[in-house]
Amino acid sequence: MSIWIPIILAGLINYLTRLGSILIINPNKMNATTKQILNYVPSAVFPAIIFPSVFLDQDSNIIHFTDPKIIAFSVAFLVGIFTKNLIVTIFSGLLTFWFIIFFIT
C-alpha cells in the first residue's frame, strides 16, 4: 500500500499542473503573435519524442541505416511529404516495418 501513495500523489500533481495551465490561460486574451508561435510547439516537440525511438538502440547508440525502423521511417516520411495525410503516413510506416520484420528478416 505504501507504494501507491507516491504514485497517486505524483499523478495528482501532474494532473493539477496541466489543468492549472488550461484554466488560467485564456486564449481570447492572447495576441496573434503568441497564438502563431504556439502553433509550432507540436511540430517542435514531436521530433524530440520520435528521434530516440527510431534512431537509437537500447544502449543509446545510433543504429545502422539498414535497420527496419529506419527504412519504415523513410517510407513514412516520403509518403507524408507526398500525400500530406496523417493516417496514410502512419499506416505506410507500420506496414513497411511489419513487412520487413515478419517477411524479410
Residue pairs with C-beta under 8 A, 6 or more apart in sequence:
27 35
30 38
52 60
53 69
54 69
54 70
54 73
55 62
55 63
55 69
55 70
56 62
56 63
57 63
63 69
63 70
64 70
68 97
68 100
68 101
68 104
68 105
69 97
71 96
71 97
71 100
72 93
72 94
72 96
72 97
72 100
73 93
75 92
75 93
75 96
76 89
76 90
76 92
76 93
76 96
79 88
79 89
79 92
79 93
80 86
80 88
80 89
83 89
